[in-house]
Amino acid sequence: MAIRQPVVSVLGHVDHGKTKLLDRIRGTSVQAREAGAITQHIGATEVPIDHIYKVCKPLIGNKKFGVPGLLFIDTPGHHSFITLRARGGSLADLAVLVIDIKEGIMPQTIESINILKQYKTPFVIALNKVDTIQGWQSVDGRPFVLAEKSQQEHTLEAFNDKLYTVIAQLAENGISADRYDRIDDFTKAVALVPISAKEGEGIPDLLLVLIGLAQRFLESQLEKGEGPGKGTILEIKEERGLGKTLDMILYSGTLKKGDTVAIGTRGEPLVTKIRAILKPKPLDEIRDPRDRFDSMKELHAAAGVKISCQSCDGVIAGAPLVVVKNANDPAVNAIKEELSIKIETQEKGITIKADAVGSLEALAFEAKANGIPIRKYGVGEITRRDIVETAYGDKKNSVILGFNVVMSKDAEAELANHENMKVMTSQIIYQLVDDYMEWVDDSKKRTETDKRSEFSFPAKFKVLPNCTFRASKPAIVGVRVLAGRIRPGEKLIGTDGREIGRIKSIHTGEEALKEANQGEEIAVAIEGATVGRQINEEDIVYIDLIESAYKQFPDIDLNDDEKMALEETVAIKRKEEPFWGM
């Protein structure tokens, strides 16, 4: 059975060299022509097997493979990867995770790892920019295994130091990785290929690893599926002379000019006809071709192409495309089902929004993993309705998390009316979830601080020996706070339950304090007390508590000393009133 070329997605942190790597593989300069040299659109490039033979010849000689080549997808970021789905899973058969050897793992690297794990996509790590290691001697296009042998000892030490730092960082994120030439079992360790996208070193090794993995482990899923073409829309573009066009990946079957196709939209699937199929030449880039496209009458998977249809109304990036017989074809309903969102909701929870179905599901996946309940979800910008429907939950749930989306002007105006509501947006899913968790913790601490300031708190102090500064009116003594926090105005009781007086002020030297915390030694002025009568040196004194306040303490985090002070205070109160606080 003939096999198709695998679809290989390239991911990684911004500026770690994703597009530079693909430029090097295909001999183009797409990156230099992009705004800020940062990828703005999704691209696709077919790398035929003959080109791979030529690049890898120093490593494989005349060895041949059954895989007909590789189809690379270059994405602006990890969020594009989760937008591009096939059969409900990842469009990519393989992935290359690019990591800068000097910078190591960065936020978007972690995000990419999480997404690859979620979609169970096998991947290889391209450890880029080895040429930046001090003293590294590069030769254009040389395999890494040969490059390593020509480096000086101090350069190899610096290289290995960086290499093992990255391997350790990967281990911290649950990835067992090693240099590809040291791995015996590729099912148990992720292959790490040191490269220089700039100089081309290590590119033969990387292509060889990708072809080898595809040949050995993916052959059954790469069987050329005969029958109706199935694909995924990459992007919708306006082209001079063609109008709206669709960049797409055909990952299964056959697509012909004139075919009727069903394409996913935000609403009902669109059924339309193919007017033209335009295919970039091998090693050329679908989004920025050097040569004219070839016009195709028929196309077999896998391929990255541009198509023109009779209508493109409502088509969204990441949507499925399927060749159908007519509008009543069962495949039309299958598309509708594939685009339906299946996210578990609860009566109480937050709202999540994202730019596409795949990214929404990825956000929901991370939220569930962190125990965050979801009440409402949707695709697209944050609207006024989202604000109104979310604003009336409790504070923890009056939150909208938005991945790669913006707020409408109406939503911004409405948000100004709800001071307790929070809207968080980000282009990194796990960062969004982390920010929410951090906000919840901060809010909880603020709430506890507010509660602590509402009423007296369990606390006790010891009157220090030889620290009586005034005997009465008010008594001023030195004390050490043993637990909790004391403040002016609080009533005091002794170990026998008798009232001692009220704290008038707290001082350290000349400075008056608003409160004193556990471990501090300060001077306390006590109204209504006389040293030698109500209070003595070495006495343990407790803050008096009111019964209504005591019932709120289960909702507040107390440390062990505060808990002990509370238990002792309750025991003192119950000597007089056995059912106090019950």
Summary of the structure (lengths in Angstrom):
residues: 582
radius of gyration: 33.3
end to end distance: 77.7
largest distance: 105.6
contacts: 1990
relative contact order: 0.09
helix: 32%
strand: 31%
